[in-house]
């Protein structure tokens, strides 16, 4: 999971909410909210809910150890989150080919993209219900900073949202295959009033 674990390749799946310990590789920071595992009525399965009156004050960070980094070279970050109709943001810290750490901040409060030397703010628009968000880190790094993506160091998810899964893939083709395989049946049920949504976990 993290670079500090020698002789282990980075695990691509950072979070699966239906596991018994979904935050095994995450650290929680709670100031004015909560982070809890609940049953989502649409999916009919456990999900992780992060809520706070101020999104910046409650969040989870991976890896859990602040002295370590993820070291994940897969350039596609995928999040499956539910829109709670409140402010929501997440951060991704990456390393580029100039050995410089760059941060991407995606937020529903941001209206237009803004790029600075070490921070790029990205507008985030969510549909109602569950959303599948894909962040092409290689492309984002090139467009925002004019450099090449090397690896993802830290992922940080803030309130307000529900999370079903967070993972990385090496290619968009593999990403499409995973989405199709995992959520194929659910995609059909969404057209039928979300009946049997729990088929995505079989």
N, CA and C atoms as a LAMMPS dump frame, in Angstrom:
ITEM: TIMESTEP
0
ITEM: NUMBER OF ATOMS
606
ITEM: BOX BOUNDS ff ff ff
-5.0000000000000000e+02 5.0000000000000000e+02
-5.0000000000000000e+02 5.0000000000000000e+02
-5.0000000000000000e+02 5.0000000000000000e+02
ITEM: ATOMS id mol type element x y z
1 1 1 N 0.822 -1.201 0
2 1 2 C 0 0 0
3 1 3 C 0.854 1.248 0
4 2 1 N 1.91 1.273 0.804
5 2 2 C 2.721 2.481 0.906
6 2 3 C 4.169 2.162 0.613
7 3 1 N 4.921 3.195 0.256
8 3 2 C 6.307 3.011 -0.122
9 3 3 C 7.147 2.502 1.035
10 4 1 N 6.727 2.751 2.249
11 4 2 C 7.485 2.304 3.404
12 4 3 C 7.465 0.803 3.593
13 5 1 N 6.55 0.099 2.9
14 5 2 C 6.483 -1.348 3.001
15 5 3 C 7.358 -1.946 1.913
16 6 1 N 8.557 -2.378 2.244
17 6 2 C 9.509 -2.889 1.275
18 6 3 C 9.061 -4.249 0.745
19 7 1 N 9.498 -4.533 -0.509
20 7 2 C 9.222 -5.809 -1.168
21 7 3 C 7.74 -6.035 -1.43
22 8 1 N 6.935 -4.992 -1.364
23 8 2 C 5.515 -5.116 -1.68
24 8 3 C 5.152 -4.116 -2.766
25 9 1 N 4.443 -4.601 -3.778
26 9 2 C 3.967 -3.704 -4.816
27 9 3 C 2.768 -2.923 -4.282
28 10 1 N 2.618 -1.673 -4.723
29 10 2 C 1.475 -0.883 -4.259
30 10 3 C 0.161 -1.559 -4.619
31 11 1 N -0.762 -1.626 -3.693
32 11 2 C -2.081 -2.171 -3.962
33 11 3 C -2.91 -1.117 -4.675
34 12 1 N -3.583 -1.511 -5.74
35 12 2 C -4.332 -0.549 -6.528
36 12 3 C -5.631 -0.131 -5.854
37 13 1 N -6.233 -1.011 -5.065
38 13 2 C -7.481 -0.674 -4.387
39 13 3 C -7.16 -0.01 -3.052
40 14 1 N -7.564 1.243 -2.915
41 14 2 C -7.313 1.97 -1.669
42 14 3 C -8.428 1.777 -0.66
43 15 1 N -9.655 1.65 -1.151
44 15 2 C -10.785 1.568 -0.228
45 15 3 C -11.935 0.8 -0.864
46 16 1 N -12.472 -0.148 -0.097
47 16 2 C -13.707 -0.84 -0.454
48 16 3 C -14.618 -0.768 0.76
49 17 1 N -15.692 -0.048 0.64
50 17 2 C -16.513 0.258 1.814
51 17 3 C -17.187 -0.953 2.419
52 18 1 N -17.374 -2.009 1.636
53 18 2 C -18.068 -3.178 2.146
54 18 3 C -17.131 -4.155 2.848
55 19 1 N -15.841 -3.809 2.97
56 19 2 C -14.927 -4.62 3.767
57 19 3 C -15.194 -4.4 5.252
58 20 1 N -14.742 -5.348 6.064
59 20 2 C -14.913 -5.205 7.514
60 20 3 C -14.093 -4.047 8.07
61 21 1 N -12.952 -3.792 7.445
62 21 2 C -12.085 -2.688 7.889
63 21 3 C -11.773 -1.783 6.696
64 22 1 N -12.732 -0.989 6.237
65 22 2 C -12.521 -0.172 5.036
66 22 3 C -11.444 0.895 5.19
67 23 1 N -11.162 1.309 6.42
68 23 2 C -10.173 2.363 6.648
69 23 3 C -8.84 1.816 7.151
70 24 1 N -8.55 0.578 6.792
71 24 2 C -7.315 -0.054 7.248
72 24 3 C -6.079 0.736 6.814
73 25 1 N -6.114 1.316 5.635
74 25 2 C -4.965 2.051 5.1
75 25 3 C -5.187 3.56 5.101
76 26 1 N -6.085 4.012 5.968
77 26 2 C -6.428 5.428 6.008
78 26 3 C -6.327 5.987 7.422
79 27 1 N -6.098 7.276 7.494
80 27 2 C -6.105 7.995 8.76
81 27 3 C -7.288 8.958 8.77
82 28 1 N -8 9.034 9.887
83 28 2 C -9.165 9.911 10
84 28 3 C -8.804 11.215 10.71
85 29 1 N -9.383 12.294 10.23
86 29 2 C -9.252 13.598 10.884
87 29 3 C -10.657 14.173 11.028
88 30 1 N -11.159 14.245 12.25
89 30 2 C -12.53 14.688 12.488
90 30 3 C -12.52 15.869 13.448
91 31 1 N -13.022 17.001 12.993
92 31 2 C -13.116 18.189 13.841
93 31 3 C -14.57 18.565 14.118
94 32 1 N -15.368 18.574 13.086
95 32 2 C -16.759 18.996 13.268
96 32 3 C -17.694 18.155 12.402
97 33 1 N -17.548 16.852 12.495
98 33 2 C -18.379 15.979 11.682
99 33 3 C -18.223 14.541 12.114
100 34 1 N -18.354 13.625 11.15
101 34 2 C -18.203 12.214 11.477
102 34 3 C -17.783 11.425 10.243
103 35 1 N -17.148 10.294 10.504
104 35 2 C -16.795 9.32 9.476
105 35 3 C -17.332 7.986 9.952
106 36 1 N -18.262 7.414 9.228
107 36 2 C -18.922 6.203 9.709
108 36 3 C -19.311 5.295 8.552
109 37 1 N -19.444 4.02 8.862
110 37 2 C -19.904 3.033 7.884
111 37 3 C -21.402 2.833 8.075
112 38 1 N -22.163 3.064 7.013
113 38 2 C -23.614 2.942 7.083
114 38 3 C -24.112 2.096 5.912
115 39 1 N -25.388 1.767 5.933
116 39 2 C -26.006 1.05 4.824
117 39 3 C -26.658 2.06 3.886
118 40 1 N -26.219 2.065 2.645
119 40 2 C -26.825 2.947 1.656
120 40 3 C -28.07 2.28 1.081
121 41 1 N -29.172 2.994 1.058
122 41 2 C -30.437 2.413 0.621
123 41 3 C -30.458 2.125 -0.878
124 42 1 N -29.727 2.902 -1.666
125 42 2 C -29.682 2.646 -3.104
126 42 3 C -28.908 1.376 -3.43
127 43 1 N -27.746 1.218 -2.799
128 43 2 C -26.907 0.048 -3.052
129 43 3 C -27.279 -1.145 -2.195
130 44 1 N -27.956 -0.877 -1.075
131 44 2 C -28.294 -1.93 -0.117
132 44 3 C -27.036 -2.661 0.357
133 45 1 N -26.002 -1.888 0.642
134 45 2 C -24.74 -2.44 1.129
135 45 3 C -24.005 -1.373 1.928
136 46 1 N -22.994 -1.773 2.715
137 46 2 C -22.259 -0.799 3.529
138 46 3 C -21.462 0.18 2.666
139 47 1 N -21.479 1.434 3.044
140 47 2 C -20.669 2.465 2.4
141 47 3 C -20.065 3.335 3.496
142 48 1 N -19.048 4.086 3.131
143 48 2 C -18.414 4.993 4.088
144 48 3 C -18.983 6.393 3.887
145 49 1 N -19.464 6.989 4.965
146 49 2 C -20.038 8.334 4.885
147 49 3 C -19.157 9.323 5.643
148 50 1 N -18.814 10.421 4.978
149 50 2 C -18.029 11.497 5.587
150 50 3 C -18.868 12.762 5.541
151 51 1 N -19.199 13.296 6.709
152 51 2 C -20.048 14.487 6.759
153 51 3 C -19.472 15.521 7.722
154 52 1 N -19.72 16.786 7.419
155 52 2 C -19.283 17.885 8.276
156 52 3 C -19.939 19.166 7.789
157 53 1 N -20.167 20.092 8.694
158 53 2 C -20.729 21.376 8.277
159 53 3 C -19.707 22.173 7.479
160 54 1 N -18.416 21.829 7.648
161 54 2 C -17.349 22.456 6.876
162 54 3 C -16.46 21.353 6.323
163 55 1 N -16.459 21.185 5.005
164 55 2 C -15.802 20.033 4.385
165 55 3 C -14.31 19.948 4.673
166 56 1 N -13.653 21.076 4.875
167 56 2 C -12.208 21.062 5.095
168 56 3 C -11.813 20.521 6.464
169 57 1 N -12.76 20.373 7.382
170 57 2 C -12.423 19.987 8.752
171 57 3 C -12.572 18.498 9.047
172 58 1 N -13.144 17.747 8.136
173 58 2 C -13.306 16.309 8.352
174 58 3 C -12.907 15.573 7.08
175 59 1 N -11.929 14.655 7.205
176 59 2 C -11.429 13.974 6.01
177 59 3 C -10.668 12.707 6.383
178 60 1 N -10.392 11.895 5.373
179 60 2 C -9.568 10.703 5.532
180 60 3 C -8.383 10.813 4.571
181 61 1 N -7.245 10.259 4.982
182 61 2 C -6.018 10.37 4.198
183 61 3 C -5.348 9.009 4.065
184 62 1 N -4.888 8.693 2.862
185 62 2 C -4.124 7.471 2.62
186 62 3 C -2.791 7.846 1.983
187 63 1 N -1.668 7.279 2.498
188 63 2 C -1.603 6.226 3.515
189 63 3 C -1.85 6.764 4.922
190 64 1 N -2.102 5.841 5.83
191 64 2 C -2.413 6.217 7.208
192 64 3 C -1.21 6.823 7.92
193 65 1 N -0.026 6.323 7.599
194 65 2 C 1.202 6.821 8.217
195 65 3 C 1.671 8.072 7.478
196 66 1 N 1.696 9.232 8.133
197 66 2 C 2.096 10.478 7.462
198 66 3 C 3.554 10.491 7.015
199 67 1 N 4.356 9.543 7.502
200 67 2 C 5.758 9.473 7.109
201 67 3 C 5.954 8.67 5.822
202 68 1 N 4.886 8.049 5.345
203 68 2 C 4.97 7.223 4.142
204 68 3 C 4.189 7.851 2.994
205 69 1 N 4.424 7.328 1.796
206 69 2 C 3.655 7.735 0.622
207 69 3 C 3.148 6.487 -0.084
208 70 1 N 2.157 6.663 -0.943
209 70 2 C 1.574 5.522 -1.642
210 70 3 C 2.531 4.931 -2.672
211 71 1 N 3.212 5.784 -3.43
212 71 2 C 4.125 5.298 -4.458
213 71 3 C 3.419 4.553 -5.573
214 72 1 N 2.194 4.946 -5.894
215 72 2 C 1.413 4.268 -6.932
216 72 3 C 1.657 4.938 -8.282
217 73 1 N 2.145 4.155 -9.243
218 73 2 C 2.485 4.692 -10.551
219 73 3 C 1.329 4.606 -11.544
220 74 1 N 0.27 3.91 -11.175
221 74 2 C -0.91 3.835 -12.041
222 74 3 C -1.513 5.23 -12.182
223 75 1 N -1.7 5.725 -13.409
224 75 2 C -2.07 7.13 -13.605
225 75 3 C -3.56 7.448 -13.615
226 76 1 N -4.411 6.447 -13.388
227 76 2 C -5.853 6.715 -13.373
228 76 3 C -6.418 6.467 -11.981
229 77 1 N -6.953 7.524 -11.389
230 77 2 C -7.593 7.417 -10.078
231 77 3 C -9.102 7.381 -10.277
232 78 1 N -9.744 6.418 -9.641
233 78 2 C -11.189 6.234 -9.787
234 78 3 C -11.857 6.287 -8.422
235 79 1 N -12.908 7.098 -8.323
236 79 2 C -13.684 7.193 -7.087
237 79 3 C -15.151 6.966 -7.411
238 80 1 N -15.804 6.184 -6.58
239 80 2 C -17.256 6.024 -6.698
240 80 3 C -17.876 6.63 -5.455
241 81 1 N -18.512 7.781 -5.627
242 81 2 C -19.028 8.546 -4.495
243 81 3 C -20.482 8.951 -4.735
244 82 1 N -21.174 9.187 -3.638
245 82 2 C -22.563 9.63 -3.715
246 82 3 C -22.664 11.11 -3.382
247 83 1 N -23.422 11.813 -4.172
248 83 2 C -23.655 13.237 -3.974
249 83 3 C -24.625 13.445 -2.814
250 84 1 N -24.165 14.133 -1.772
251 84 2 C -25.015 14.436 -0.62
252 84 3 C -25.578 15.85 -0.679
253 85 1 N -25.407 16.496 -1.841
254 85 2 C -25.947 17.845 -2.071
255 85 3 C -25.352 18.871 -1.112
256 86 1 N -24.099 18.633 -0.726
257 86 2 C -23.35 19.565 0.105
258 86 3 C -21.959 19.729 -0.495
259 87 1 N -21.192 20.68 0.028
260 87 2 C -19.835 20.88 -0.468
261 87 3 C -19.007 19.61 -0.289
262 88 1 N -18.204 19.298 -1.299
263 88 2 C -17.376 18.09 -1.285
264 88 3 C -16.068 18.392 -2.003
265 89 1 N -14.975 17.881 -1.459
266 89 2 C -13.691 18.064 -2.12
267 89 3 C -12.766 16.893 -1.825
268 90 1 N -11.79 16.71 -2.706
269 90 2 C -10.728 15.738 -2.442
270 90 3 C -9.424 16.24 -3.047
271 91 1 N -8.308 15.784 -2.458
272 91 2 C -6.971 16.181 -2.877
273 91 3 C -6.156 14.971 -3.301
274 92 1 N -5.314 15.176 -4.303
275 92 2 C -4.363 14.149 -4.724
276 92 3 C -2.995 14.806 -4.846
277 93 1 N -2.026 14.289 -4.118
278 93 2 C -0.654 14.789 -4.198
279 93 3 C 0.147 13.843 -5.085
280 94 1 N 0.807 14.393 -6.104
281 94 2 C 1.578 13.564 -7.03
282 94 3 C 3.022 14.048 -7.089
283 95 1 N 3.872 13.192 -7.619
284 95 2 C 5.273 13.538 -7.873
285 95 3 C 5.475 13.546 -9.379
286 96 1 N 6.157 14.586 -9.909
287 96 2 C 6.379 14.634 -11.352
288 96 3 C 7.833 14.333 -11.699
289 97 1 N 8.15 14.386 -12.994
290 97 2 C 9.487 14.006 -13.452
291 97 3 C 10.555 15.038 -13.112
292 98 1 N 10.167 16.15 -12.525
293 98 2 C 11.137 17.129 -12.032
294 98 3 C 11.373 16.96 -10.534
295 99 1 N 10.83 15.877 -10.002
296 99 2 C 10.925 15.56 -8.575
297 99 3 C 10.252 16.63 -7.715
298 100 1 N 9.175 17.194 -8.25
299 100 2 C 8.401 18.216 -7.549
300 100 3 C 7.035 17.643 -7.178
301 101 1 N 6.607 17.922 -5.95
302 101 2 C 5.292 17.471 -5.503
303 101 3 C 4.239 18.488 -5.931
304 102 1 N 3.21 17.996 -6.613
305 102 2 C 2.128 18.854 -7.097
306 102 3 C 0.799 18.347 -6.531
307 103 1 N -0.094 19.272 -6.259
308 103 2 C -1.381 18.88 -5.671
309 103 3 C -2.542 19.278 -6.576
310 104 1 N -3.487 18.339 -6.698
311 104 2 C -4.741 18.611 -7.385
312 104 3 C -5.855 18.651 -6.346
313 105 1 N -6.628 19.712 -6.381
314 105 2 C -7.757 19.861 -5.468
315 105 3 C -9.035 19.964 -6.29
316 106 1 N -9.877 18.937 -6.205
317 106 2 C -11.161 18.938 -6.903
318 106 3 C -12.248 19.279 -5.898
319 107 1 N -13.073 20.265 -6.224
320 107 2 C -14.065 20.745 -5.267
321 107 3 C -15.337 21.197 -5.976
322 108 1 N -16.465 20.94 -5.328
323 108 2 C -17.741 21.408 -5.869
324 108 3 C -17.895 22.917 -5.712
325 109 1 N -17.052 23.539 -4.898
326 109 2 C -17.11 24.992 -4.703
327 109 3 C -16.321 25.737 -5.776
328 110 1 N -15.392 25.033 -6.429
329 110 2 C -14.571 25.657 -7.466
330 110 3 C -15.371 25.749 -8.768
331 111 1 N -15.408 26.924 -9.36
332 111 2 C -16.188 27.142 -10.582
333 111 3 C -15.341 27.072 -11.848
334 112 1 N -14.082 27.509 -11.764
335 112 2 C -13.185 27.468 -12.916
336 112 3 C -11.829 26.919 -12.484
337 113 1 N -11.162 26.234 -13.404
338 113 2 C -9.852 25.654 -13.102
339 113 3 C -8.825 26.762 -12.867
340 114 1 N -7.967 26.55 -11.884
341 114 2 C -6.924 27.516 -11.545
342 114 3 C -5.634 26.765 -11.258
343 115 1 N -4.592 27.081 -12.012
344 115 2 C -3.323 26.372 -11.862
345 115 3 C -2.233 27.302 -11.343
346 116 1 N -1.594 26.885 -10.247
347 116 2 C -0.449 27.575 -9.676
348 116 3 C 0.739 26.613 -9.719
349 117 1 N 1.945 27.075 -9.364
350 117 2 C 3.117 26.2 -9.468
351 117 3 C 2.993 24.873 -8.729
352 118 1 N 2.321 24.856 -7.583
353 118 2 C 2.253 23.627 -6.802
354 118 3 C 0.826 23.175 -6.507
355 119 1 N -0.154 23.907 -6.992
356 119 2 C -1.554 23.567 -6.725
357 119 3 C -2.418 23.854 -7.941
358 120 1 N -3.245 22.87 -8.294
359 120 2 C -4.209 23.047 -9.371
360 120 3 C -5.602 22.776 -8.816
361 121 1 N -6.467 23.788 -8.881
362 121 2 C -7.844 23.631 -8.427
363 121 3 C -8.719 23.241 -9.613
364 122 1 N -9.52 22.2 -9.405
365 122 2 C -10.337 21.651 -10.483
366 122 3 C -11.809 21.703 -10.09
367 123 1 N -12.676 22.27 -10.934
368 123 2 C -14.112 22.271 -10.621
369 123 3 C -14.681 20.866 -10.675
370 124 1 N -15.535 20.554 -9.733
371 124 2 C -16.126 19.22 -9.642
372 124 3 C -17.644 19.345 -9.675
373 125 1 N -18.258 18.727 -10.664
374 125 2 C -19.711 18.733 -10.794
375 125 3 C -20.233 17.312 -10.638
376 126 1 N -21.152 17.117 -9.718
377 126 2 C -21.699 15.793 -9.454
378 126 3 C -23.158 15.719 -9.875
379 127 1 N -23.534 14.571 -10.428
380 127 2 C -24.939 14.303 -10.695
381 127 3 C -25.597 13.87 -9.394
382 128 1 N -26.9 13.809 -9.383
383 128 2 C -27.596 13.314 -8.197
384 128 3 C -27.323 11.823 -8.043
385 129 1 N -27.317 11.349 -6.81
386 129 2 C -27.069 9.931 -6.564
387 129 3 C -25.602 9.575 -6.665
388 130 1 N -25.33 8.361 -7.148
389 130 2 C -23.963 7.852 -7.215
390 130 3 C -23.25 8.317 -8.476
391 131 1 N -21.969 8.667 -8.312
392 131 2 C -21.139 9.157 -9.413
393 131 3 C -19.855 8.347 -9.508
394 132 1 N -19.381 8.137 -10.722
395 132 2 C -18.084 7.513 -10.957
396 132 3 C -17.143 8.588 -11.487
397 133 1 N -16.137 8.928 -10.7
398 133 2 C -15.202 9.993 -11.051
399 133 3 C -13.876 9.378 -11.467
400 134 1 N -13.377 9.777 -12.619
401 134 2 C -12.08 9.312 -13.095
402 134 3 C -11.139 10.5 -13.236
403 135 1 N -9.97 10.411 -12.614
404 135 2 C -8.969 11.472 -12.693
405 135 3 C -7.761 10.949 -13.47
406 136 1 N -7.553 11.398 -14.721
407 136 2 C -6.375 10.98 -15.494
408 136 3 C -5.159 11.8 -15.063
409 137 1 N -4.426 11.299 -14.105
410 137 2 C -3.345 12.069 -13.489
411 137 3 C -2.225 12.417 -14.466
412 138 1 N -1.949 11.53 -15.421
413 138 2 C -0.921 11.821 -16.421
414 138 3 C -1.31 13.05 -17.243
415 139 1 N -2.551 13.071 -17.695
416 139 2 C -3.043 14.186 -18.506
417 139 3 C -3.143 15.472 -17.692
418 140 1 N -3.66 15.36 -16.478
419 140 2 C -3.801 16.541 -15.624
420 140 3 C -2.445 17.174 -15.314
421 141 1 N -1.456 16.333 -15.007
422 141 2 C -0.123 16.845 -14.667
423 141 3 C 0.506 17.568 -15.851
424 142 1 N 0.333 17.007 -17.034
425 142 2 C 0.896 17.628 -18.238
426 142 3 C 0.234 18.961 -18.539
427 143 1 N -1.103 19.01 -18.437
428 143 2 C -1.823 20.24 -18.763
429 143 3 C -1.624 21.33 -17.71
430 144 1 N -1.605 20.938 -16.445
431 144 2 C -1.514 21.932 -15.372
432 144 3 C -0.096 22.435 -15.141
433 145 1 N 0.889 21.53 -15.255
434 145 2 C 2.255 21.888 -14.875
435 145 3 C 3.282 21.741 -15.995
436 146 1 N 2.88 21.133 -17.117
437 146 2 C 3.813 20.934 -18.209
438 146 3 C 4.877 19.905 -17.91
439 147 1 N 4.585 18.994 -16.976
440 147 2 C 5.535 17.95 -16.592
441 147 3 C 4.885 16.576 -16.72
442 148 1 N 5.653 15.533 -16.438
443 148 2 C 5.151 14.171 -16.545
444 148 3 C 4.844 13.59 -15.166
445 149 1 N 3.709 12.948 -15.06
446 149 2 C 3.321 12.257 -13.824
447 149 3 C 4.246 11.073 -13.577
448 150 1 N 4.718 10.943 -12.352
449 150 2 C 5.561 9.809 -11.962
450 150 3 C 4.804 8.857 -11.051
451 151 1 N 4.21 9.392 -9.98
452 151 2 C 3.463 8.542 -9.059
453 151 3 C 2.55 9.366 -8.162
454 152 1 N 1.532 8.688 -7.652
455 152 2 C 0.619 9.305 -6.682
456 152 3 C 1.17 9.082 -5.285
457 153 1 N 1.22 10.139 -4.489
458 153 2 C 1.803 10.074 -3.152
459 153 3 C 0.748 9.983 -2.053
460 154 1 N -0.267 10.817 -2.135
461 154 2 C -1.283 10.897 -1.079
462 154 3 C -2.652 11.143 -1.712
463 155 1 N -3.663 10.484 -1.156
464 155 2 C -5.051 10.747 -1.532
465 155 3 C -5.8 11.158 -0.273
466 156 1 N -6.546 12.233 -0.369
467 156 2 C -7.279 12.756 0.788
468 156 3 C -8.716 13.079 0.367
469 157 1 N -9.678 12.472 1.071
470 157 2 C -11.09 12.643 0.752
471 157 3 C -11.772 13.405 1.884
472 158 1 N -12.392 14.515 1.562
473 158 2 C -13.064 15.361 2.548
474 158 3 C -14.574 15.144 2.518
475 159 1 N -15.24 15.668 3.548
476 159 2 C -16.694 15.722 3.545
477 159 3 C -17.127 16.651 2.384
478 160 1 N -18.321 16.46 1.846
479 160 2 C -19.403 15.575 2.29
480 160 3 C -19.689 14.578 1.175
481 161 1 N -19.663 13.299 1.498
482 161 2 C -19.915 12.298 0.475
483 161 3 C -20.113 10.934 1.123
484 162 1 N -20.574 9.997 0.3
485 162 2 C -20.528 8.583 0.64
486 162 3 C -19.609 7.912 -0.37
487 163 1 N -18.807 6.968 0.111
488 163 2 C -17.813 6.321 -0.742
489 163 3 C -18.075 4.824 -0.804
490 164 1 N -18.048 4.294 -2.022
491 164 2 C -18.161 2.847 -2.187
492 164 3 C -16.806 2.214 -2.507
493 165 1 N -16.03 2.89 -3.356
494 165 2 C -14.726 2.335 -3.716
495 165 3 C -13.807 3.44 -4.232
496 166 1 N -12.501 3.279 -3.943
497 166 2 C -11.459 4.141 -4.49
498 166 3 C -10.329 3.24 -4.972
499 167 1 N -9.914 3.395 -6.23
500 167 2 C -8.832 2.549 -6.727
501 167 3 C -8.115 3.203 -7.897
502 168 1 N -6.92 2.672 -8.22
503 168 2 C -6.109 3.139 -9.341
504 168 3 C -6.051 2.067 -10.423
505 169 1 N -5.89 2.502 -11.688
506 169 2 C -5.641 1.568 -12.784
507 169 3 C -4.532 2.132 -13.659
508 170 1 N -3.896 1.244 -14.439
509 170 2 C -2.779 1.657 -15.276
510 170 3 C -3.211 2.225 -16.618
511 171 1 N -4.345 1.762 -17.149
512 171 2 C -4.824 2.266 -18.432
513 171 3 C -6.312 2.53 -18.366
514 172 1 N -6.773 3.402 -19.243
515 172 2 C -8.202 3.673 -19.289
516 172 3 C -8.967 2.473 -19.816
517 173 1 N -8.302 1.618 -20.611
518 173 2 C -8.947 0.404 -21.113
519 173 3 C -9.248 -0.54 -19.968
520 174 1 N -8.271 -0.735 -19.079
521 174 2 C -8.479 -1.588 -17.911
522 174 3 C -9.54 -0.981 -17.012
523 175 1 N -9.513 0.325 -16.878
524 175 2 C -10.506 0.997 -16.047
525 175 3 C -11.906 0.72 -16.572
526 176 1 N -12.079 0.827 -17.899
527 176 2 C -13.398 0.593 -18.484
528 176 3 C -13.828 -0.843 -18.242
529 177 1 N -12.892 -1.776 -18.368
530 177 2 C -13.209 -3.186 -18.148
531 177 3 C -13.658 -3.426 -16.716
532 178 1 N -12.952 -2.83 -15.77
533 178 2 C -13.303 -3.018 -14.364
534 178 3 C -14.68 -2.44 -14.071
535 179 1 N -14.939 -1.243 -14.564
536 179 2 C -16.247 -0.632 -14.342
537 179 3 C -17.347 -1.489 -14.945
538 180 1 N -17.107 -1.974 -16.177
539 180 2 C -18.111 -2.79 -16.853
540 180 3 C -18.364 -4.077 -16.093
541 181 1 N -17.29 -4.721 -15.654
542 181 2 C -17.431 -6.013 -14.985
543 181 3 C -18.097 -5.872 -13.623
544 182 1 N -17.707 -4.863 -12.867
545 182 2 C -18.207 -4.725 -11.505
546 182 3 C -19.613 -4.147 -11.46
547 183 1 N -19.871 -3.187 -12.359
548 183 2 C -21.135 -2.467 -12.259
549 183 3 C -22.094 -2.74 -13.417
550 184 1 N -21.839 -3.778 -14.194
551 184 2 C -22.671 -4.059 -15.362
552 184 3 C -24.131 -4.27 -14.984
553 185 1 N -24.379 -5.142 -14.028
554 185 2 C -25.751 -5.425 -13.632
555 185 3 C -26.384 -4.216 -12.969
556 186 1 N -25.585 -3.494 -12.191
557 186 2 C -26.131 -2.329 -11.515
558 186 3 C -26.544 -1.269 -12.511
559 187 1 N -25.785 -1.131 -13.616
560 187 2 C -26.149 -0.163 -14.632
561 187 3 C -27.52 -0.443 -15.199
562 188 1 N -27.871 -1.719 -15.309
563 188 2 C -29.189 -2.079 -15.809
564 188 3 C -30.263 -1.781 -14.779
565 189 1 N -29.96 -2.079 -13.531
566 189 2 C -30.978 -1.883 -12.503
567 189 3 C -31.245 -0.419 -12.242
568 190 1 N -30.247 0.446 -12.552
569 190 2 C -30.483 1.87 -12.361
570 190 3 C -31.605 2.375 -13.258
571 191 1 N -31.819 1.676 -14.367
572 191 2 C -32.895 2.057 -15.259
573 191 3 C -34.223 1.466 -14.826
574 192 1 N -34.177 0.684 -13.775
575 192 2 C -35.381 0.066 -13.258
576 192 3 C -35.549 0.374 -11.786
577 193 1 N -35.428 1.664 -11.477
578 193 2 C -35.661 2.159 -10.115
579 193 3 C -34.715 1.571 -9.088
580 194 1 N -33.465 1.214 -9.574
581 194 2 C -32.403 0.785 -8.66
582 194 3 C -32.736 -0.487 -7.9
583 195 1 N -33.516 -1.361 -8.486
584 195 2 C -33.767 -2.641 -7.847
585 195 3 C -32.543 -3.524 -7.99
586 196 1 N -32.242 -4.289 -6.944
587 196 2 C -31.133 -5.248 -6.944
588 196 3 C -29.785 -4.579 -7.158
589 197 1 N -29.586 -3.395 -6.619
590 197 2 C -28.312 -2.7 -6.78
591 197 3 C -27.155 -3.42 -6.132
592 198 1 N -27.438 -4.315 -5.208
593 198 2 C -26.352 -4.999 -4.517
594 198 3 C -25.658 -6.004 -5.409
595 199 1 N -26.083 -6.166 -6.66
596 199 2 C -25.428 -7.111 -7.553
597 199 3 C -24.011 -6.704 -7.876
598 200 1 N -23.642 -5.437 -7.649
599 200 2 C -22.296 -4.977 -7.961
600 200 3 C -21.253 -5.577 -7.052
601 201 1 N -21.648 -6.209 -5.963
602 201 2 C -20.669 -6.738 -5.01
603 201 3 C -20.543 -8.244 -5.111
604 202 1 N -21.162 -8.835 -6.124
605 202 2 C -21.067 -10.282 -6.27
606 202 3 C -19.764 -10.665 -6.927
